[in-house]
Amino acid sequence: MKIHAHFKQKNGGDPTLEWQLARVGIVTASEADSLISPIGKIRTGEGVESYLCKKLAERWIGGQLPSAFSGSFAMEQGNIVEEQAIPFAAFEYGLDIQQVGFVSTDCGRTGCSPDGLIGFDASKFSKTAPTPYKLSGGESGIEIKCPNLDTHIKYLLAGKLPTDYVAQVQFSMHITGCQTWHFLSYRRNLPALHLVIQRDDKFQESLAQALGEFNQKFDAAMAKLVEINGGEPDQRTRGLVPFKIEKQETESIDLIP
C-alpha cells in the first residue's frame, strides 16, 4: 500500500482538491457498498452499472462530479471528527492516531480515506509524495461517525457495527492489510460507541472477486468510450489543469473545467 500523508483530507471542513483528485475513477471504501453487500454478497445489476458509469465519468473529466461532496451535514461532521472525536478517541482509548490524506493500493486502483491510522510509524511518511508502507504487525485504523442524535442512540442500543458501514470497514482492511479496524460513533452528551472489528476472511475473498470483476468491466468500458470518442479525452480537461480562455481579445481568465 501507499500512504498519502503529503496532503490533508479536509481544509476547514471542506474536502481538499488533492484528496478529491486521489479518488478520481477508483473504488474507495466509502463506496464499497456499491459492489458488495454487508453480508459479503457480490452485487449485480443496475446499481453496479450506475456506479461503473460514475467512475468512468470521473476518469474521463479527471475530477469529481459536481455533486460529489455537498451538504452542510457532511461538512459539519468533518469538523466534529477532526476537532473533537479524534482527540477524544486518542485520549479515551489510548490510541496513537495519525491522520493522513489517503491510502491506496500499490497499483493505485483502489483506496480508502481512514479517519486515522493507528500504530503506524509516522516518521516514515513522506511530506512530499506517496509513501510505500509495509506492515510490521499490530497496525490498525479507525472509522469515525458523528451521526444525528437519534441515529447514535440506535447504534448504542444495538452495540454492534452498523450494517451501513460493514463494507467500508472491511474494505479499509482490504486496502491496508490490517487485521483489525476501530469504529467510533461519537456524539456530545452521550457515551461513545467504540468497537474493534476483526478482519473477515470470507468477506475479503468476496471483496477481492468483486473488485477484480469491476476493474475488468471498467477497462473494457473505458476502451469502448475511447473508441466511440475517436481518441482519449481532451487532456486540457483531465486532472483539473487550469487553462486560458480569451475574453474580448485583451483579457484572459483562468478557469478550471
Backbone bond lengths (Angstrom), bond angles and torsions (degrees), N, CA, C in turn:
res aa  C-N    CA-C-N  psi(-1)  N-CA   C-N-CA  omega(-1)  CA-C   N-CA-C  phi
1 M - - - 1.464 - - 1.529 110.17 -
2 K 1.318 114.20 166.98 1.455 120.49 177.08 1.528 109.50 -127.70
3 I 1.321 114.96 132.49 1.461 121.60 178.42 1.528 108.87 -95.43
4 H 1.318 116.79 125.15 1.463 121.50 178.19 1.537 107.68 -102.46
5 A 1.318 115.36 87.34 1.463 120.71 -179.39 1.517 111.77 -102.13
6 H 1.327 116.73 5.28 1.465 120.17 -176.82 1.527 112.32 -88.82
7 F 1.333 117.09 3.51 1.465 120.54 171.62 1.519 108.68 -148.24
8 K 1.327 116.22 164.54 1.456 122.28 179.79 1.525 109.95 -98.71
9 Q 1.324 115.57 160.63 1.462 119.27 174.80 1.523 111.13 -76.86
10 K 1.315 115.53 -37.64 1.464 120.07 -175.42 1.516 110.16 -133.96
11 N 1.321 114.13 154.99 1.450 121.90 173.60 1.518 107.53 -132.98
12 G 1.327 116.37 104.04 1.458 119.51 -176.08 1.514 113.24 66.94
13 G 1.321 116.93 27.79 1.459 120.44 179.83 1.510 113.80 94.62
14 D 1.332 117.75 -18.08 1.463 121.73 179.67 1.532 109.98 -93.13
15 P 1.334 117.93 142.50 1.471 119.87 177.66 1.518 111.12 -63.93
16 T 1.332 116.51 138.25 1.457 120.28 179.05 1.521 110.18 -78.18
17 L 1.322 116.29 156.58 1.457 121.03 178.62 1.525 110.71 -62.80
18 E 1.340 117.02 -40.39 1.462 120.60 -178.98 1.526 111.21 -61.67
19 W 1.323 116.39 -40.84 1.466 120.43 179.35 1.516 110.90 -66.32
20 Q 1.316 116.91 -42.46 1.463 120.25 178.98 1.530 111.03 -61.78
21 L 1.322 116.91 -42.27 1.460 120.47 -179.23 1.529 111.74 -67.38
22 A 1.339 117.15 -32.34 1.462 120.08 -179.71 1.525 111.52 -65.02
23 R 1.329 116.95 -24.50 1.464 121.97 -176.56 1.529 113.39 -93.64
24 V 1.299 117.04 -5.53 1.464 120.49 -171.91 1.523 112.33 -61.46
25 G 1.324 116.47 123.50 1.450 122.21 171.96 1.512 116.23 69.47
26 I 1.328 118.35 15.13 1.462 119.94 179.37 1.528 109.70 -126.31
27 V 1.318 116.29 158.61 1.465 121.75 177.85 1.522 108.91 -78.96
28 T 1.315 116.22 129.79 1.462 120.76 -179.63 1.520 110.23 -120.50
29 A 1.330 115.78 163.99 1.463 121.14 -174.15 1.524 112.74 -59.90
30 S 1.318 116.91 -40.45 1.465 119.75 -177.68 1.525 112.37 -67.37
31 E 1.343 116.86 -14.65 1.464 121.45 179.88 1.526 112.24 -111.06
32 A 1.327 117.41 6.43 1.456 121.34 -175.76 1.518 112.65 -60.20
33 D 1.331 116.14 -28.68 1.462 120.35 179.67 1.527 112.06 -63.22
34 S 1.323 117.42 -15.68 1.465 120.63 176.55 1.522 111.28 -70.91
35 L 1.333 116.95 -21.52 1.463 121.45 -176.04 1.521 113.66 -109.65
36 I 1.325 117.32 -24.62 1.458 119.96 -175.11 1.521 110.15 -145.64
37 S 1.319 116.74 141.81 1.464 121.39 -177.41 1.526 110.32 -82.35
38 P 1.335 117.76 167.76 1.468 120.62 179.66 1.530 113.80 -62.59
39 I 1.331 117.93 -18.57 1.466 120.04 178.04 1.526 111.50 -97.91
40 G 1.344 116.69 8.13 1.452 120.39 175.82 1.510 115.24 86.66
41 K 1.312 117.41 17.37 1.464 120.66 178.18 1.525 109.46 -89.63
42 I 1.330 117.04 129.18 1.460 121.47 -179.78 1.519 109.43 -69.38
43 R 1.323 115.79 127.20 1.455 120.44 -177.65 1.530 110.84 -79.66
44 T 1.322 115.45 149.96 1.458 122.76 175.44 1.524 108.30 -137.18
45 G 1.323 115.90 172.12 1.454 119.24 172.98 1.512 114.96 97.29
46 E 1.325 114.99 -159.18 1.457 122.05 -171.23 1.522 112.99 -64.39
47 G 1.340 117.08 -35.11 1.457 119.38 -179.59 1.519 112.67 -61.52
48 V 1.319 116.50 -42.18 1.458 120.96 178.62 1.522 110.46 -67.11
49 E 1.336 116.69 -40.17 1.462 120.32 179.14 1.528 111.11 -63.73
50 S 1.325 116.67 -39.61 1.466 120.38 178.20 1.521 110.95 -64.51
51 Y 1.324 116.27 -40.74 1.459 120.36 178.37 1.519 110.47 -66.02
52 L 1.328 116.91 -39.59 1.461 121.55 177.37 1.525 110.48 -58.95
53 C 1.322 116.13 -45.59 1.469 119.87 -179.45 1.528 111.28 -65.51
54 K 1.319 117.05 -34.66 1.459 120.26 177.01 1.524 110.99 -63.03
55 K 1.339 116.54 -45.81 1.462 120.67 -179.77 1.529 111.10 -66.72
56 L 1.332 116.81 -37.12 1.458 120.58 176.54 1.523 110.97 -63.62
57 A 1.337 116.08 -41.55 1.463 120.47 179.94 1.523 110.82 -63.47
58 E 1.330 116.62 -41.27 1.460 120.01 177.90 1.527 110.75 -61.12
59 R 1.338 115.92 -47.22 1.452 119.52 -178.71 1.529 111.08 -64.00
60 W 1.336 116.14 -35.81 1.464 120.15 -176.91 1.522 111.63 -66.27
61 I 1.336 116.59 -41.96 1.470 119.55 -178.29 1.522 112.09 -90.75
62 G 1.333 116.93 -12.31 1.462 119.88 -179.56 1.508 113.90 74.69
63 G 1.326 117.62 26.43 1.461 120.78 -179.58 1.508 110.84 -165.67
64 Q 1.335 115.62 176.15 1.447 120.61 178.20 1.527 110.47 -74.57
65 L 1.325 115.93 151.84 1.453 120.26 175.38 1.527 109.36 -69.39
66 P 1.320 118.25 151.56 1.474 121.42 -172.04 1.510 114.75 -54.73
67 S 1.330 118.50 -33.80 1.464 120.27 -174.85 1.519 113.25 -94.32
68 A 1.329 117.48 11.05 1.467 120.50 -172.47 1.524 112.76 -63.13
69 F 1.322 118.23 -41.68 1.461 120.54 -176.00 1.528 108.90 -130.98
70 S 1.313 114.95 91.99 1.463 119.41 -179.89 1.514 109.34 -140.71
71 G 1.300 116.12 158.42 1.449 120.01 177.38 1.514 111.99 112.06
72 S 1.326 116.14 133.42 1.453 120.73 -176.63 1.519 112.06 -68.81
73 F 1.360 117.38 -30.23 1.456 119.03 -178.03 1.525 111.07 -64.12
74 A 1.335 116.95 -42.29 1.456 120.55 -179.62 1.525 110.75 -61.30
75 M 1.329 116.79 -42.10 1.462 120.09 179.09 1.522 111.15 -68.13
76 E 1.348 116.26 -40.12 1.457 120.04 178.58 1.528 110.41 -63.31
77 Q 1.330 116.35 -42.24 1.457 120.23 178.96 1.522 110.87 -61.36
78 G 1.338 115.91 -42.75 1.454 119.88 179.20 1.511 111.92 -59.62
79 N 1.325 116.75 -40.96 1.464 120.41 178.95 1.522 111.75 -64.65
80 I 1.349 116.22 -42.32 1.460 120.06 -178.97 1.519 110.43 -64.97
81 V 1.347 116.29 -42.93 1.460 120.24 -179.95 1.517 110.35 -58.75
82 E 1.322 116.76 -48.64 1.457 120.53 -175.37 1.527 112.31 -71.25
83 E 1.324 117.17 -41.86 1.451 120.98 -171.07 1.526 113.49 -85.80
84 Q 1.339 117.46 -29.22 1.458 119.50 -173.09 1.524 114.10 -125.09
85 A 1.323 116.86 -49.00 1.463 119.53 -171.20 1.528 112.80 -68.93
86 I 1.322 117.58 -40.75 1.467 119.35 -178.99 1.534 111.22 -66.33
87 P 1.344 119.86 -49.20 1.475 118.62 175.87 1.527 112.27 -60.17
88 F 1.341 116.68 -36.09 1.467 120.22 177.97 1.516 110.25 -61.67
89 A 1.340 117.71 -48.99 1.462 121.65 -178.23 1.523 111.16 -63.26
90 A 1.329 116.68 -40.75 1.461 120.56 -179.37 1.531 110.84 -62.76
91 F 1.327 116.72 -42.92 1.467 121.05 -177.95 1.526 111.63 -77.43
92 E 1.323 116.89 -48.14 1.464 121.86 -172.69 1.528 112.41 -66.70
93 Y 1.329 116.51 -36.94 1.467 119.82 -174.62 1.527 112.97 -114.44
94 G 1.322 116.49 6.89 1.461 120.66 176.92 1.512 113.41 62.98
95 L 1.327 116.72 40.76 1.458 121.61 -176.30 1.531 111.11 -98.90
96 D 1.306 115.69 134.65 1.469 121.70 175.24 1.533 107.10 -89.24
97 I 1.314 116.42 94.29 1.460 121.52 -172.56 1.527 110.39 -101.06
98 Q 1.318 115.55 124.02 1.457 122.44 175.99 1.521 109.30 -110.75
99 Q 1.320 116.64 124.83 1.460 120.03 177.74 1.526 110.40 -89.32
100 V 1.324 115.62 134.42 1.464 121.62 178.47 1.523 108.73 -133.38
101 G 1.322 115.53 166.98 1.451 119.03 -178.27 1.509 113.83 -77.44
102 F 1.341 116.53 -40.36 1.458 120.44 -173.06 1.516 108.31 -167.34
103 V 1.330 116.08 156.78 1.459 122.22 172.72 1.521 107.22 -130.53
104 S 1.318 117.72 127.85 1.462 121.38 -178.93 1.521 110.09 -125.68
105 T 1.314 115.57 161.24 1.456 120.16 170.56 1.523 108.28 -71.87
106 D 1.321 116.50 164.33 1.459 120.15 -179.41 1.524 111.80 -59.90
107 C 1.342 117.00 -34.40 1.460 120.40 -179.35 1.525 111.86 -77.84
108 G 1.342 117.18 -15.16 1.455 120.98 177.52 1.508 115.45 78.49
109 R 1.331 118.19 11.65 1.462 120.17 -176.00 1.523 113.14 -92.43
110 T 1.307 118.16 -12.23 1.458 122.26 177.78 1.518 108.56 -143.08
111 G 1.327 115.93 159.61 1.455 118.92 -179.05 1.511 112.44 -167.71
112 C 1.317 115.23 174.74 1.459 120.68 177.68 1.528 109.14 -146.50
113 S 1.320 114.83 160.75 1.464 121.52 179.88 1.521 108.88 -122.40
114 P 1.320 117.80 76.64 1.472 119.77 -178.04 1.522 110.99 -64.31
115 D 1.322 115.18 146.91 1.457 118.15 174.31 1.521 110.43 -70.20
116 G 1.312 116.31 -17.01 1.456 120.64 174.41 1.514 110.70 -174.90
117 L 1.309 116.38 152.16 1.457 122.96 171.62 1.518 107.93 -105.27
118 I 1.326 116.40 141.31 1.462 121.53 -173.92 1.527 109.85 -119.40
119 G 1.326 116.67 128.13 1.452 121.32 176.47 1.515 114.68 78.87
120 F 1.314 117.69 11.78 1.460 122.02 176.67 1.529 109.55 -85.33
121 D 1.312 116.27 151.47 1.463 121.38 178.31 1.533 108.34 -85.54
122 A 1.311 115.78 95.63 1.463 120.92 -175.75 1.521 112.56 -65.93
123 S 1.333 117.74 -18.99 1.463 119.76 179.56 1.530 111.41 -66.62
124 K 1.328 116.50 -16.61 1.459 120.49 179.70 1.527 112.16 -88.84
125 F 1.328 117.09 -10.37 1.459 120.33 -176.91 1.529 110.61 -73.86
126 S 1.301 116.49 126.19 1.461 120.58 176.35 1.523 109.87 -77.50
127 K 1.303 116.94 142.31 1.462 122.55 178.24 1.527 112.04 -93.93
128 T 1.325 116.34 2.87 1.464 119.61 -176.86 1.520 113.77 -126.46
129 A 1.342 118.18 -14.05 1.465 120.06 -175.44 1.524 109.41 -158.47
130 P 1.350 117.49 162.65 1.468 120.22 175.71 1.528 110.89 -57.95
131 T 1.340 116.52 142.60 1.457 121.98 -176.48 1.526 111.00 -111.49
132 P 1.334 119.16 116.32 1.471 120.03 171.32 1.526 109.33 -60.68
133 Y 1.318 117.10 134.50 1.462 119.91 -174.46 1.527 109.91 -140.51
134 K 1.332 116.09 131.81 1.454 122.19 175.62 1.520 109.23 -113.23
135 L 1.328 116.26 134.33 1.451 120.83 -178.68 1.522 110.83 -68.05
136 S 1.314 114.65 144.13 1.459 120.18 175.97 1.523 111.13 -104.14
137 G 1.340 116.39 -10.56 1.457 121.66 179.87 1.514 111.80 114.81
138 G 1.321 116.07 131.53 1.462 120.77 177.52 1.518 114.91 92.47
139 E 1.334 117.58 -6.67 1.471 119.44 179.35 1.538 110.51 -69.78
140 S 1.307 114.96 154.33 1.464 121.13 179.44 1.519 108.37 -151.04
141 G 1.305 115.68 -171.26 1.460 121.32 177.13 1.508 108.95 -149.43
142 I 1.317 116.91 179.14 1.457 119.89 -178.66 1.519 110.68 -141.80
143 E 1.317 114.47 137.90 1.463 122.75 172.96 1.519 106.96 -113.68
144 I 1.331 116.40 123.99 1.457 121.17 -175.98 1.521 109.74 -117.51
145 K 1.325 115.95 133.13 1.457 122.09 175.21 1.523 109.09 -122.54
146 C 1.323 115.47 140.48 1.463 121.54 175.52 1.524 107.32 -122.64
147 P 1.313 117.50 74.99 1.467 121.62 -171.20 1.520 112.65 -78.51
148 N 1.321 114.96 177.31 1.463 120.70 171.59 1.527 108.85 -58.53
149 L 1.323 115.89 156.05 1.460 120.68 -174.64 1.524 112.26 -58.55
150 D 1.329 117.38 -44.48 1.463 119.80 -178.30 1.532 111.02 -66.21
151 T 1.322 116.23 -34.86 1.464 119.82 178.16 1.526 110.54 -68.43
152 H 1.325 116.16 -40.27 1.468 119.84 178.40 1.526 110.45 -62.55
153 I 1.329 116.69 -41.37 1.467 120.51 177.44 1.526 110.26 -61.18
154 K 1.316 116.45 -40.44 1.473 121.10 177.05 1.526 110.33 -59.72
155 Y 1.336 116.74 -44.15 1.461 120.72 178.96 1.533 110.86 -63.35
156 L 1.334 116.68 -42.79 1.461 120.55 -179.55 1.524 111.41 -61.48
157 L 1.308 116.42 -44.57 1.459 120.45 -178.09 1.524 111.65 -67.01
158 A 1.332 117.03 -35.79 1.465 120.69 179.52 1.522 111.17 -74.20
159 G 1.331 116.62 -37.71 1.454 121.07 176.50 1.508 114.99 66.56
160 K 1.315 117.70 25.88 1.469 120.93 179.21 1.520 109.59 -143.41
161 L 1.330 116.05 168.51 1.456 120.37 -179.97 1.526 109.61 -61.40
162 P 1.334 117.99 122.31 1.463 119.87 179.56 1.524 111.64 -58.22
163 T 1.308 115.88 141.13 1.461 121.86 -177.46 1.517 111.97 -53.84
164 D 1.331 116.80 -37.15 1.463 121.27 -176.43 1.531 112.84 -61.79
165 Y 1.327 118.10 -19.85 1.463 120.57 -173.63 1.522 113.82 -115.30
166 V 1.334 117.50 6.72 1.464 119.99 178.62 1.523 110.75 -61.07
167 A 1.336 116.93 -50.58 1.469 120.55 -178.55 1.524 111.03 -63.08
168 Q 1.327 117.58 -40.30 1.464 121.01 -178.54 1.528 111.33 -63.35
169 V 1.317 116.81 -44.30 1.463 120.69 -178.33 1.526 110.77 -68.59
170 Q 1.334 117.27 -45.03 1.464 119.89 178.82 1.531 110.90 -65.01
171 F 1.324 116.75 -36.11 1.464 120.70 178.63 1.528 110.58 -64.97
172 S 1.323 117.09 -39.89 1.467 120.91 178.74 1.519 110.68 -61.85
173 M 1.328 116.60 -38.35 1.457 119.92 175.93 1.526 111.13 -69.60
174 H 1.315 116.33 -32.60 1.466 121.09 177.70 1.529 110.73 -63.93
175 I 1.317 116.38 -42.65 1.462 121.33 -178.40 1.526 111.22 -69.94
176 T 1.314 116.81 -44.27 1.456 121.49 -173.37 1.523 113.74 -87.35
177 G 1.327 117.07 -24.54 1.458 120.49 -174.42 1.513 113.46 84.73
178 C 1.318 117.43 3.55 1.463 121.25 -179.29 1.528 110.93 -67.82
179 Q 1.324 115.75 150.80 1.456 121.11 179.47 1.527 112.63 -92.60
180 T 1.310 116.93 -15.35 1.468 121.60 177.84 1.523 109.68 -137.29
181 W 1.328 114.59 160.98 1.460 120.56 175.99 1.520 108.20 -149.44
182 H 1.313 117.01 134.09 1.455 121.69 179.62 1.530 110.34 -86.48
183 F 1.325 115.26 144.73 1.463 121.57 173.49 1.516 108.13 -126.28
184 L 1.325 116.25 131.50 1.458 121.41 -179.83 1.518 109.95 -131.94
185 S 1.329 115.75 124.46 1.463 120.90 169.25 1.520 106.42 -106.33
186 Y 1.334 115.92 123.65 1.468 120.58 -169.61 1.522 110.46 -127.33
187 R 1.327 114.85 131.76 1.464 121.74 172.56 1.524 108.64 -144.08
188 R 1.312 115.51 146.86 1.460 119.36 175.08 1.527 109.35 -65.88
189 N 1.325 115.41 148.59 1.462 123.12 172.14 1.524 114.37 67.34
190 L 1.339 117.39 16.53 1.459 121.52 174.09 1.530 107.94 -145.63
191 P 1.328 117.46 152.98 1.465 118.60 175.33 1.521 110.60 -59.71
192 A 1.315 115.97 150.81 1.456 121.02 176.13 1.522 109.35 -85.16
193 L 1.320 116.17 156.25 1.457 121.69 171.01 1.516 107.52 -103.85
194 H 1.332 115.57 114.04 1.464 121.08 -179.88 1.520 109.06 -118.87
195 L 1.337 116.43 123.14 1.458 122.40 -179.46 1.521 109.57 -128.93
196 V 1.317 116.38 148.98 1.462 121.91 171.68 1.524 106.77 -113.44
197 I 1.319 115.90 114.09 1.461 122.35 -174.06 1.522 109.73 -96.08
198 Q 1.318 116.12 134.91 1.458 121.47 178.90 1.534 110.62 -89.50
199 R 1.293 115.50 149.91 1.458 122.01 175.33 1.528 109.05 -64.40
200 D 1.343 116.27 131.91 1.460 122.90 179.75 1.526 107.78 -104.02
201 D 1.342 116.96 105.81 1.464 120.65 -173.87 1.530 112.37 -62.50
202 K 1.318 116.89 -39.08 1.468 119.65 179.71 1.528 110.60 -65.68
203 F 1.319 116.29 -41.61 1.462 120.54 177.26 1.527 109.82 -62.88
204 Q 1.335 115.99 -40.65 1.462 120.78 -179.00 1.530 111.50 -62.64
205 E 1.327 117.38 -37.47 1.463 120.94 177.82 1.526 110.92 -63.82
206 S 1.315 116.12 -44.73 1.467 120.29 178.64 1.521 110.76 -65.24
207 L 1.320 116.00 -38.21 1.459 120.60 179.76 1.523 110.81 -64.35
208 A 1.327 117.04 -43.43 1.466 120.92 178.26 1.523 110.88 -61.28
209 Q 1.320 116.70 -40.04 1.463 120.69 178.37 1.526 110.81 -65.90
210 A 1.338 116.79 -44.11 1.464 120.96 -179.93 1.521 111.32 -61.31
211 L 1.329 116.78 -42.20 1.463 120.98 179.46 1.524 111.38 -66.31
212 G 1.331 116.61 -41.10 1.454 119.89 178.79 1.520 111.93 -61.64
213 E 1.316 116.36 -44.29 1.466 120.82 179.28 1.526 110.95 -65.98
214 F 1.324 116.24 -40.59 1.462 119.76 -178.88 1.524 110.94 -65.44
215 N 1.324 117.19 -43.96 1.465 120.16 -179.24 1.525 112.00 -64.53
216 Q 1.319 117.74 -34.60 1.459 120.68 175.65 1.521 110.61 -64.00
217 K 1.338 115.89 -43.92 1.464 120.13 178.11 1.528 110.73 -64.43
218 F 1.313 115.74 -39.13 1.463 120.24 -179.60 1.527 110.60 -62.39
219 D 1.325 116.94 -47.73 1.462 120.75 -178.77 1.523 111.85 -62.07
220 A 1.331 116.19 -42.25 1.461 120.26 -179.77 1.524 110.76 -66.66
221 A 1.332 116.75 -41.67 1.466 120.59 -178.99 1.523 110.94 -68.37
222 M 1.324 117.77 -38.53 1.455 120.28 178.72 1.527 111.14 -65.64
223 A 1.321 116.23 -40.78 1.468 119.98 177.78 1.536 110.32 -61.79
224 K 1.319 116.29 -38.56 1.463 119.90 178.67 1.524 111.20 -67.62
225 L 1.323 116.63 -40.24 1.467 120.45 178.23 1.526 111.01 -62.03
226 V 1.314 116.44 -43.15 1.465 121.06 178.72 1.529 110.04 -61.75
227 E 1.326 115.73 -40.32 1.465 119.62 178.50 1.523 111.30 -64.93
228 I 1.329 116.50 -45.22 1.468 120.57 179.50 1.522 111.03 -62.85
229 N 1.336 115.08 -38.64 1.465 121.09 -177.80 1.522 112.92 -75.68
230 G 1.330 115.92 -17.11 1.453 119.82 -176.23 1.509 113.00 80.26
231 G 1.330 116.70 19.88 1.458 121.17 179.66 1.508 111.49 148.97
232 E 1.321 115.62 178.21 1.466 121.52 178.43 1.532 110.04 -64.87
233 P 1.348 117.58 157.51 1.464 119.91 176.54 1.523 111.32 -62.77
234 D 1.327 116.67 157.70 1.456 122.90 179.13 1.516 109.56 -53.98
235 Q 1.318 117.62 120.31 1.455 121.75 -176.86 1.525 112.78 -62.00
236 R 1.324 117.20 -22.10 1.474 118.80 178.81 1.516 111.05 -63.95
237 T 1.337 117.20 -27.98 1.456 120.35 -174.94 1.514 112.86 -97.38
238 R 1.333 117.83 9.38 1.456 119.73 -178.94 1.529 110.23 -104.21
239 G 1.301 115.01 136.86 1.459 119.97 178.37 1.517 113.78 73.56
240 L 1.337 117.53 18.23 1.459 121.84 178.57 1.524 112.38 53.44
241 V 1.332 116.42 42.67 1.460 121.09 178.80 1.530 109.61 -79.29
242 P 1.333 118.94 123.00 1.465 120.25 -179.75 1.528 111.54 -63.16
243 F 1.323 115.95 147.27 1.455 119.25 174.46 1.520 108.40 -144.89
244 K 1.328 116.32 164.82 1.460 122.09 -173.71 1.532 110.77 -94.79
245 I 1.316 115.22 139.53 1.461 121.23 169.56 1.523 106.83 -122.24
246 E 1.315 116.70 121.43 1.452 120.23 -177.87 1.522 110.90 -69.92
247 K 1.306 115.48 142.04 1.457 121.59 179.87 1.524 109.46 -130.29
248 Q 1.330 116.79 117.58 1.462 123.94 179.48 1.529 111.79 54.27
249 E 1.305 117.05 27.98 1.450 124.85 172.37 1.542 114.30 67.27
250 T 1.329 116.34 -8.11 1.467 117.86 -177.29 1.525 112.41 -121.71
251 E 1.341 116.58 -22.19 1.453 120.35 -178.86 1.515 109.56 -113.44
252 S 1.294 116.13 155.75 1.458 120.51 173.55 1.519 107.95 -140.54
253 I 1.313 115.60 146.57 1.452 120.31 179.90 1.516 107.91 -127.34
254 D 1.346 116.16 145.44 1.452 121.28 177.59 1.518 109.05 -84.70
255 L 1.288 116.49 127.76 1.449 121.57 176.36 1.516 109.70 -124.04
256 I 1.318 115.71 146.75 1.459 121.04 172.05 1.511 106.90 -111.81
257 P 1.343 116.94 114.04 1.461 118.96 -175.68 1.514 112.67 -65.88
